[in-house]
Every structure is written in structure tokens, then in C-alpha cells.
Amino acid sequence: MDASGKRILIVEDDPGLRFTMTDTLEDAGFAVRGADNGAEAIRLLGSEPFDVVLTDLRLPGRDGLEVLREARTKFPPPSVITMTGYGSIESAVEAMKLGAEDYLTKPFSRDEFLLLLAKVLRVRSLEEENRDLKRRIVSRSLFEELVGKSKAMQDVFDLISLVAETDATVLVLGESGTGKELVARALHRRGKRRDGPFVALNCTAIPESLFEAELFGYEKGAFTGADRRRTGRIEQAHGGTLFLDEIAEMPPSAQAKLLRVLQERSFARIGGGESVHVDIRVVSATNREDLKAMVEEGTFREDLFYRLDVFAIRLPPLRERREDMPLLVEHFLEKLGGACRVSDKAMALLMDHRFPGNVRELWNVMERASILCREGTIGPEHLPPEFPGAEKRLSGNIPAPGEILPLRDAVKRFETDYIQRALQAVGGSRTRASGLLGIGRKALWERLKR
């Protein structure tokens, strides 16, 4: 029985029994407090945390059931074992209905007492493990795919938790590939709008001439080709979250209209005069650390900047949280099927690499390596060319000068090398590699399996 750190409260008006139980438990390594009446026990429960309460049911003043009820109000509640005389078992049964874990019938032996306590602590430990597992599962799902145990990432998680339940406009800052959209999705998932839509718009992906139509929508006949009304991203996000990625690239003409939306929560579709009212939470993101400098240069509206920068969250680049690398690698390999592991040499190379593309680059590296890895262990030879030792396997597939192999084996070596080079050229994408090689994706997959 592991007694480390366990705190026990003994509530017993018989001083001899209380002393004996206290002495036994302290010898076993428990921290023990004692009370000779219910009122004192309730006072102690209000001022100190306990793992287990052992209480007599018959006490002067406030009885053991009152002690039990008080214990059940604590979080987390201590486990309660009641003690009763042989003729009062009905009271012990009543106590168990109210939440007591078990009871002891007086007189009881030292071994009986310790065995029951060990059983209760074992059950309590399993319940705590279960609660912790549920917390971690919920936390992981609420933070989407954000992974990290470093202080930098824990600070990010704390900020997300702090602002998620509010309607504050959030600006997410970070280099490309750090996971800014994942932060936006976590804010949505943890917030009160979680049941509403999450609508994302990448400001760099829309031509300037179409930007306002995409953002605000349009009425039928608003321009050539507008043969029906179309709702924009803002309207689609009603009741939920609108995520504007790479906000620094938003055209100046759209910036003024977005400002009105943030101020008045209303806008007009292109070609329409009717005001459309929306209830949205806006989260924006940029990889421009100098967004304030853009304001000073006049390339980004100052009033819009202050509307967006109500609450800022900065995502650290991967090079600033290298201690998260093994956790991220494990997470990505699990998503890729969990068939491979990473050798110590390969992990050392990953830890030393600067990863200018951040977490997105690491994902591409691991996807490529998992394709090339056939022995179950990813080594340096499975990493891209910019990693030292990565090209050894590729060059090793070509027959050495003067080496004569059966034609079938030589063709197989060449084919393996050529496919690996194609995958390397497209960052590990099987779809793009199959197009580059002029074969079907299924055919490529069959060759990779062989």
C-alpha cells in the first residue's frame, strides 16, 4: 500500500482507538489528523484536503452522517469509511447510500482495518487515473491538433482557455506553418459558439477583384455572371466564428468594409441595399510580425488593426520549442498509421534542423519518411537531402561501376531510386509523385509496398 502523500482524517470519540489507529497509520507512512467530535471534523474538512476520512457514526454533537455529507461537498471529495458497532449496521448501510465507500464493524483487527483502507485507496487511485485520462482526452480534442508540452505552448494553451469563452476579437501571430488555424479552431471549439459554424477565409487565396464578393456575398444581377444571390463568408459564419487567415494581405477596399462589420455587426451584399445583421466572433491571423509597421506605413488601416488586436496570441516557431519535437514526431507517426519508429540518429538530425517551415514542414518530412521506410525504423537515409546522410540510401540503389547484376535486379534498383527521387522532388506527396511519374496513384502505392 503506497502511503506517499496520502492524508487521512480519523474521527473517533474513543481516545484509545483514535490513538491506536493514528499510530498504525503513521507507522505506515500516512499523514494523519484526528478529531474527537463531528464539529471539529467538519472544521478540518473545510481547511485541509484529505484523501480518506474514517469516521465513527455515533459522535457527540454532529454525527458521522453529517461529517459524510460535508466530505461529499469537497472537490475532489475524500473517500469515506464509516465505523459502527455490531448492532448499528443499518446506519452503516444508510451511510453507503449517501456516498461512503465502505464500513468497519467494531471491534475490528489491525489487518482488517489496513486491508479495507488499501482497497479504498486502490479504487480511489483508479478513479483519479480515469478522471485524468478523461481530462487529457477532452483537452486534446478541445485543442484540436495543437501538440506541445513546452512552456511556450503551455502559455498558448492558457491564453486560449482564458479568452475562448468570451466574444473578444483575437489576432493570432506566428510564422507560416506554426498552426495558426489550429488555434482559431481551438478557440471556436472551446467557446460558447462551438455549436455554430466555423468559416475560414485565406486572404491570399482570393483574387483582389473577387475578394469583396467572397467576403460579403452578392445579389442576383450585381455584376455579369451573378445569376443568383450568393451568401458571403461573413453571413455563412452567423452564430459562429469567422477566421480570416493572412489578414495583412486583405485588399484596402475590403478593410474599410470589414471595419464596419466589426463595429456594427452589419453589412450589405454587393448590389443590395438591405443591411444584413450578423452575430459572429472574428479571429484573424498573420505571419507578419510587423503588422503595426504596416499601419505606420499606411498599408494597413490603423482603426482596423486596433479592432483586430483586442487579444493577441503568438505561436512560437518550432525552433523555439525543440523539446516538443519527440512529441510531435510521435503524434504524426500515429496519424500516419503508427507502423514506423524513428531511430536515435534520425531524431538527433530532426532536433538539429531549423525547420523554417515549422510544424507543417515537420509533417511533410515525417510523411515522406514513412513512405520510404520499409524496415519499420526511420533512419537518416529516409530524411530529405538537406538533412546530413539523407542521400546515402538513394545513391546506394544504383549499381556501382563495374558491378553487373541480373537485369531484373538492376531495373528494380533503378525503379526504387527513381521513385524515391520523385517523392523527394514533391515533398513526399504520393498524388503529385504519381502524376510526375505518369502512373496511377494505386500503381505507385503497390510499388512502394514492394
C-alpha positions as CSV (number, residue, x, y, z in Angstrom):
1,M,0.0,0.0,0.0
2,D,1.5,3.3,-1.2
3,A,1.1,5.9,1.6
4,S,3.2,8.6,0.0
5,G,1.4,11.9,0.2
6,K,-1.8,10.4,1.4
7,R,-3.7,12.3,4.1
8,I,-6.1,10.6,6.5
9,L,-8.7,12.1,8.9
10,I,-9.8,9.9,11.8
11,V,-13.0,11.0,13.6
12,E,-13.4,8.9,16.7
13,D,-14.5,10.0,20.2
14,D,-12.8,7.0,21.9
15,P,-9.3,8.3,22.6
16,G,-7.7,4.9,22.9
17,L,-9.0,3.7,19.5
18,R,-8.2,7.0,17.9
19,F,-4.6,6.8,19.2
20,T,-4.1,3.2,18.1
21,M,-5.4,3.9,14.5
22,T,-3.3,7.1,14.3
23,D,-0.2,5.2,15.4
24,T,-0.8,2.4,13.0
25,L,-1.3,4.7,10.0
26,E,1.7,7.0,10.8
27,D,3.9,3.9,11.1
28,A,2.7,3.0,7.6
29,G,3.7,6.5,6.3
30,F,0.4,8.3,6.2
31,A,-0.1,11.9,7.3
32,V,-2.9,11.7,9.9
33,R,-5.2,14.2,11.6
34,G,-7.6,13.3,14.4
35,A,-10.9,14.7,15.7
36,D,-13.0,13.6,18.7
37,N,-16.3,15.1,17.5
38,G,-18.2,15.9,14.3
39,A,-17.9,19.7,14.6
40,E,-14.1,19.5,14.8
41,A,-14.0,17.1,11.8
42,I,-16.2,19.4,9.7
43,R,-13.9,22.3,10.6
44,L,-10.8,20.3,9.5
45,L,-12.5,19.3,6.2
46,G,-13.1,23.0,5.5
47,S,-9.5,23.9,6.0
48,E,-7.4,20.9,4.7
49,P,-7.6,18.4,1.9
50,F,-7.9,14.7,2.8
51,D,-7.8,11.5,0.7
52,V,-9.7,9.3,3.2
53,V,-12.0,10.1,6.2
54,L,-12.5,7.3,8.8
55,T,-15.4,8.4,10.9
56,D,-17.5,6.8,13.7
57,L,-21.2,7.2,13.1
58,R,-22.0,7.9,16.7
59,L,-20.3,11.1,17.8
60,P,-21.1,13.8,20.3
61,G,-22.9,16.8,18.7
62,R,-22.8,16.5,14.9
63,D,-22.8,12.8,14.0
64,G,-20.9,10.8,11.4
65,L,-23.5,11.2,8.7
66,E,-23.1,15.0,8.9
67,V,-19.3,14.5,8.6
68,L,-20.0,12.3,5.5
69,R,-22.3,14.9,3.9
70,E,-19.7,17.6,4.5
71,A,-17.0,15.5,2.9
72,R,-19.1,14.9,-0.2
73,T,-19.2,18.7,-0.8
74,K,-15.5,18.9,-1.3
75,F,-13.7,18.7,-4.7
76,P,-12.4,16.2,-5.2
77,P,-14.2,14.5,-2.3
78,P,-12.3,12.3,0.1
79,S,-13.2,8.7,0.3
80,V,-15.2,7.9,3.5
81,I,-15.1,4.8,5.6
82,T,-17.6,4.7,8.4
83,M,-17.2,2.8,11.7
84,T,-20.1,1.4,13.7
85,G,-21.0,-1.1,16.4
86,Y,-22.4,-4.5,15.5
87,G,-25.9,-3.5,16.4
88,S,-25.9,-0.4,14.1
89,I,-25.1,-1.9,10.7
90,E,-28.3,-0.3,9.3
91,S,-26.7,3.1,9.9
92,A,-23.6,2.0,8.0
93,V,-25.8,0.8,5.1
94,E,-27.5,4.2,5.1
95,A,-24.1,5.9,5.1
96,M,-23.1,3.9,2.0
97,K,-26.3,5.1,0.3
98,L,-25.1,8.6,1.0
99,G,-21.7,8.0,-0.6
100,A,-19.5,6.2,1.9
101,E,-17.1,3.7,0.2
102,D,-17.3,1.0,2.9
103,Y,-17.7,0.4,6.6
104,L,-15.9,-1.3,9.5
105,T,-17.8,-3.1,12.3
106,K,-16.4,-2.6,15.8
107,P,-14.3,-4.3,17.1
108,F,-12.0,-4.8,14.1
109,S,-8.5,-6.0,13.8
110,R,-5.5,-4.1,12.6
111,D,-5.2,-6.3,9.5
112,E,-8.9,-5.9,8.7
113,F,-8.6,-2.1,9.0
114,L,-5.5,-1.9,6.8
115,L,-6.9,-4.2,4.1
116,L,-10.0,-2.2,3.8
117,L,-8.1,1.1,3.6
118,A,-5.8,-0.4,0.9
119,K,-8.8,-1.4,-1.1
120,V,-10.4,2.0,-0.9
121,L,-7.1,3.7,-1.8
122,R,-6.7,1.4,-4.8
123,V,-10.2,2.2,-6.1
124,R,-9.6,5.9,-5.5
125,S,-6.3,5.7,-7.5
126,L,-8.1,4.1,-10.4
127,E,-10.8,6.8,-10.3
128,E,-8.2,9.5,-10.3
129,E,-6.4,7.9,-13.3
130,N,-9.7,7.7,-15.1
131,R,-10.5,11.4,-14.4
132,D,-7.1,12.4,-15.5
133,L,-7.4,10.4,-18.7
134,K,-10.8,12.0,-19.5
135,R,-9.3,15.4,-18.8
136,R,-6.5,14.7,-21.2
137,I,-8.8,13.3,-23.9
138,V,-11.1,16.3,-23.6
139,S,-8.2,18.7,-23.5
140,R,-6.7,17.2,-26.6
141,S,-9.9,17.3,-28.5
142,L,-10.7,20.9,-27.5
143,F,-7.2,22.0,-28.6
144,E,-7.7,20.2,-31.9
145,E,-4.3,19.1,-33.3
146,L,-2.2,21.5,-31.2
147,V,0.5,19.4,-29.6
148,G,3.2,20.5,-27.1
149,K,4.4,20.3,-23.6
150,S,6.9,23.1,-23.7
151,K,6.4,26.2,-21.6
152,A,5.9,28.2,-24.8
153,M,3.0,26.0,-25.9
154,Q,1.5,25.7,-22.4
155,D,1.4,29.5,-22.3
156,V,-0.5,29.4,-25.6
157,F,-3.0,26.8,-24.2
158,D,-3.5,29.1,-21.2
159,L,-4.3,32.1,-23.3
160,I,-6.7,30.0,-25.5
161,S,-8.5,28.8,-22.3
162,L,-8.6,32.4,-20.9
163,V,-10.2,34.1,-24.0
164,A,-12.2,31.2,-25.6
165,E,-15.4,31.7,-23.6
166,T,-15.5,35.4,-24.4
167,D,-16.5,37.2,-27.7
168,A,-13.3,39.1,-27.8
169,T,-11.7,39.5,-31.3
170,V,-8.4,37.6,-31.4
171,L,-5.3,38.1,-33.5
172,V,-3.1,35.1,-33.9
173,L,0.5,35.9,-34.8
174,G,3.1,33.4,-36.0
175,E,5.3,32.2,-38.8
176,S,3.9,30.1,-41.7
177,G,3.4,26.5,-40.6
178,T,3.1,27.1,-36.9
179,G,-0.6,26.2,-36.7
180,K,-2.5,29.5,-36.6
181,E,-5.7,28.0,-38.0
182,L,-5.5,25.3,-35.3
183,V,-5.5,28.0,-32.6
184,A,-8.6,29.5,-34.3
185,R,-10.4,26.2,-34.3
186,A,-9.5,25.6,-30.7
187,L,-10.9,29.0,-29.7
188,H,-14.1,28.1,-31.5
189,R,-14.3,24.6,-30.1
190,R,-13.8,25.8,-26.5
191,G,-16.1,28.8,-26.8
192,K,-19.8,29.3,-26.4
193,R,-20.2,29.3,-30.2
194,R,-18.9,25.8,-30.5
195,D,-22.3,24.6,-31.9
196,G,-22.2,27.3,-34.6
197,P,-20.3,27.2,-37.9
198,F,-16.5,27.8,-38.3
199,V,-15.9,29.6,-41.5
200,A,-12.3,30.2,-42.8
201,L,-11.1,32.5,-45.5
202,N,-7.4,32.8,-46.6
203,C,-6.9,36.3,-47.7
204,T,-4.1,35.3,-50.1
205,A,-6.1,32.7,-51.9
206,I,-8.8,35.1,-53.3
207,P,-8.0,37.5,-56.2
208,E,-8.5,41.1,-55.3
209,S,-11.2,41.6,-57.9
210,L,-13.3,38.8,-56.2
211,F,-12.4,39.4,-52.6
212,E,-15.4,41.5,-51.6
213,A,-17.9,39.2,-53.3
214,E,-16.3,36.3,-51.4
215,L,-16.4,38.1,-48.1
216,F,-19.8,39.9,-48.3
217,G,-21.7,37.9,-51.0
218,Y,-23.8,39.5,-53.7
219,E,-27.3,39.9,-55.0
220,K,-28.6,38.5,-58.3
221,G,-27.7,40.8,-61.1
222,A,-25.0,42.6,-59.1
223,F,-22.5,42.0,-62.0
224,T,-22.1,40.0,-65.1
225,G,-22.5,36.3,-64.2
226,A,-24.3,36.9,-60.9
227,D,-27.3,34.8,-61.9
228,R,-28.4,34.2,-58.3
229,R,-27.9,35.5,-54.8
230,R,-24.8,34.2,-53.0
231,T,-24.1,34.5,-49.3
232,G,-20.5,35.5,-48.4
233,R,-18.2,34.1,-45.7
234,I,-19.4,36.6,-43.1
235,E,-23.0,35.7,-43.5
236,Q,-22.1,32.0,-43.5
237,A,-20.4,32.4,-40.1
238,H,-23.6,33.8,-38.4
239,G,-23.8,32.3,-34.9
240,G,-20.2,31.0,-35.1
241,T,-16.6,32.0,-35.8
242,L,-15.2,33.8,-38.9
243,F,-11.4,33.1,-39.3
244,L,-9.5,35.4,-41.6
245,D,-6.1,34.0,-42.3
246,E,-3.2,36.2,-43.5
247,I,-5.3,39.3,-42.7
248,A,-2.3,41.6,-43.7
249,E,-3.0,40.7,-47.3
250,M,-6.6,41.9,-47.3
251,P,-7.2,44.5,-50.0
252,P,-7.5,48.1,-48.7
253,S,-11.0,48.4,-50.2
254,A,-12.2,45.4,-48.1
255,Q,-10.5,46.6,-45.0
256,A,-12.9,49.6,-44.6
257,K,-16.0,47.4,-45.0
258,L,-14.7,44.8,-42.6
259,L,-14.2,47.5,-40.0
260,R,-17.9,48.4,-40.3
261,V,-18.8,44.8,-39.7
262,L,-16.7,44.7,-36.6
263,Q,-18.2,48.0,-35.3
264,E,-21.9,47.5,-36.3
265,R,-22.2,43.7,-36.9
266,S,-24.0,44.5,-40.2
267,F,-23.1,44.9,-43.9
268,A,-24.7,44.9,-47.3
269,R,-24.2,42.4,-50.0
270,I,-22.8,43.6,-53.3
271,G,-25.6,45.0,-55.4
272,G,-28.0,45.1,-52.5
273,G,-29.2,47.9,-50.2
274,E,-30.5,45.8,-47.4
275,S,-28.5,45.6,-44.2
276,V,-27.7,42.1,-43.1
277,H,-27.1,41.7,-39.4
278,V,-24.7,39.0,-38.2
279,D,-23.7,37.6,-34.8
280,I,-20.1,36.4,-35.3
281,R,-16.8,36.1,-33.4
282,V,-13.8,37.2,-35.6
283,V,-10.4,35.5,-35.3
284,S,-7.7,36.7,-37.6
285,A,-4.1,35.6,-38.2
286,T,-1.0,36.8,-39.9
287,N,2.6,35.7,-40.4
288,R,3.6,39.4,-40.4
289,E,5.2,40.2,-37.1
290,D,5.4,43.8,-38.2
291,L,1.6,44.4,-38.8
292,K,2.0,47.5,-36.6
293,A,4.7,48.7,-39.0
294,M,2.3,48.2,-41.9
295,V,-0.1,50.6,-40.0
296,E,2.7,53.2,-39.7
297,E,3.5,52.8,-43.4
298,G,-0.2,53.3,-44.3
299,T,-0.6,49.9,-46.0
300,F,-3.0,48.6,-43.3
301,R,-5.7,50.6,-41.6
302,E,-4.9,51.7,-38.1
303,D,-8.5,51.6,-36.9
304,L,-8.9,48.1,-38.2
305,F,-5.7,46.9,-36.6
306,Y,-6.9,48.0,-33.2
307,R,-10.3,46.3,-33.8
308,L,-8.5,43.1,-34.6
309,D,-5.8,43.3,-32.0
310,V,-8.1,43.2,-28.9
311,F,-6.4,40.0,-27.7
312,A,-3.2,38.7,-29.3
313,I,-1.8,35.1,-29.2
314,R,1.7,34.5,-30.5
315,L,2.5,31.0,-31.7
316,P,6.2,30.2,-31.2
317,P,8.2,28.8,-34.2
318,L,9.3,25.2,-33.9
319,R,12.9,26.2,-33.3
320,E,11.9,27.9,-30.1
321,R,10.3,24.7,-28.7
322,R,12.6,21.9,-29.7
323,E,11.6,19.9,-26.6
324,D,8.2,19.3,-28.3
325,M,9.9,17.6,-31.3
326,P,9.7,14.0,-30.0
327,L,6.0,14.5,-29.0
328,L,5.2,16.0,-32.5
329,V,7.0,13.2,-34.3
330,E,5.1,10.5,-32.2
331,H,1.8,12.3,-32.9
332,F,2.5,12.5,-36.7
333,L,3.6,8.9,-36.9
334,E,0.4,7.8,-35.1
335,K,-1.7,9.8,-37.6
336,L,0.3,8.1,-40.4
337,G,-0.6,4.6,-39.2
338,G,2.0,4.0,-36.4
339,A,3.9,1.5,-38.5
340,C,7.3,3.2,-38.1
341,R,9.5,4.4,-35.4
342,V,12.4,7.0,-35.5
343,S,16.0,6.0,-34.8
344,D,18.1,7.9,-32.3
345,K,20.3,9.2,-35.2
346,A,17.3,10.4,-37.2
347,M,15.8,12.1,-34.1
348,A,19.1,13.9,-33.4
349,L,19.0,15.2,-37.0
350,L,15.4,16.4,-36.6
351,M,16.3,18.1,-33.3
352,D,19.2,20.0,-35.0
353,H,17.3,21.1,-38.1
354,R,15.9,24.7,-38.0
355,F,12.6,23.9,-39.8
356,P,11.9,27.2,-41.5
357,G,8.5,25.7,-42.5
358,N,7.8,24.9,-38.8
359,V,5.3,22.2,-37.9
360,R,4.0,22.0,-41.4
361,E,7.4,21.2,-42.7
362,L,7.9,18.5,-40.0
363,W,4.6,16.9,-41.1
364,N,5.9,16.7,-44.7
365,V,9.2,15.3,-43.6
366,M,7.5,12.5,-41.5
367,E,5.0,11.7,-44.2
368,R,7.8,11.3,-46.8
369,A,10.0,9.3,-44.3
370,S,7.1,6.9,-43.5
371,I,6.7,6.2,-47.2
372,L,10.4,5.5,-47.8
373,C,10.8,3.5,-44.6
374,R,10.3,-0.2,-45.3
375,E,12.1,-1.8,-42.3
376,G,9.9,-0.1,-39.6
377,T,12.7,2.3,-38.4
378,I,13.2,5.7,-39.9
379,G,16.8,6.5,-40.2
380,P,18.9,9.4,-41.6
381,E,18.7,8.0,-45.1
382,H,14.9,8.5,-45.1
383,L,15.1,12.2,-44.4
384,P,15.2,14.9,-47.1
385,P,18.5,15.9,-48.8
386,E,19.0,19.0,-46.6
387,F,19.5,16.6,-43.7
388,P,23.1,15.1,-43.5
389,G,23.2,11.5,-44.5
390,A,19.8,11.6,-46.3
391,E,21.1,10.8,-49.8
392,K,23.1,7.6,-48.8
393,R,20.2,5.3,-49.5
394,L,19.4,6.8,-52.9
395,S,22.9,6.7,-54.2
396,G,23.3,3.2,-52.8
397,N,20.5,1.8,-55.1
398,I,22.5,2.5,-58.3
399,P,24.9,-0.4,-59.3
400,A,28.5,0.6,-58.7
401,P,30.8,0.9,-61.8
402,G,31.7,-2.5,-63.0
403,E,29.0,-4.2,-61.0
404,I,26.9,-6.5,-63.2
405,L,23.5,-7.6,-61.8
406,P,20.7,-9.6,-63.4
407,L,18.7,-7.2,-65.5
408,R,15.6,-7.7,-63.3
409,D,17.5,-6.7,-60.1
410,A,19.2,-3.7,-61.8
411,V,15.8,-2.5,-63.1
412,K,14.3,-2.9,-59.6
413,R,17.1,-0.9,-58.1
414,F,16.8,1.9,-60.6
415,E,13.0,2.0,-60.2
416,T,13.3,2.2,-56.4
417,D,15.8,5.0,-56.7
418,Y,13.7,6.9,-59.3
419,I,10.5,6.7,-57.3
420,Q,12.3,7.9,-54.2
421,R,13.7,10.8,-56.2
422,A,10.3,11.7,-57.5
423,L,8.8,11.6,-53.9
424,Q,11.7,13.8,-52.7
425,A,11.0,16.3,-55.5
426,V,7.4,16.8,-54.5
427,G,7.9,16.7,-50.7
428,G,6.5,13.2,-50.2
429,S,3.1,13.7,-51.9
430,R,2.1,10.4,-53.4
431,T,-0.6,12.1,-55.6
432,R,1.9,14.6,-57.1
433,A,4.6,11.9,-57.5
434,S,2.3,9.6,-59.4
435,G,1.5,12.5,-61.8
436,L,5.2,13.3,-62.2
437,L,6.0,9.6,-62.9
438,G,3.0,9.2,-65.2
439,I,1.5,6.2,-63.3
440,G,-1.7,5.9,-61.3
441,R,-1.6,6.5,-57.5
442,K,-2.6,2.9,-56.8
443,A,0.2,1.7,-59.0
444,L,2.7,3.9,-57.2
445,W,1.3,2.6,-53.8
446,E,1.8,-1.1,-55.0
447,R,5.4,-0.3,-56.0
448,L,6.1,1.4,-52.6
449,K,4.7,-1.6,-50.7
450,R,7.0,-3.9,-52.7
